[in-house]
Amino acid sequence: MEFYKEFILKSGEKLVIRNANISDAFNFTNFTNKLFKETDNFTRGKEDDDVTVEMQTNYIDKHLQSKNGLLLLAEINNQIIGHAHLEQKSNKFKTPQSFFR
């Protein structure tokens, strides 16, 4: 699934949220390795080996080939500031009616 959306922040900067591509592997690797060393809220942490560009390339490619997964990057000034991994696990959806009030 292709996704691309631009937002203008209060600061005037442009935030872009888009699919990750293979060409992002190097910058995404640097971003995630830094992130994993700053917090313990991920499955990888300070004590783990760094993610390699090859590992990240495979991770991105897996999402590009997926019919039910999506890997998004958030960028400001062409610099990655965040990412999100989304995956549909089931075709069964329950939507709380309160969302539509």
ZIQUI-V556080 format. One record per run of one state. SS is the DSSP state (H for helix, E for strand, L for the rest). FROM is the first residue (numbers start at 1). LEN is the number of residues. If there is no record, write none. Layout:
[[SS,FROM,LEN] [SS,FROM,LEN]]
This chain:
[[L,1,3] [E,4,5] [L,9,5] [E,14,6] [L,20,2] [H,22,17] [L,39,14] [H,53,13] [L,66,3] [E,69,8] [L,77,2] [E,79,9] [L,88,9] [H,97,4] [L,101,1]]
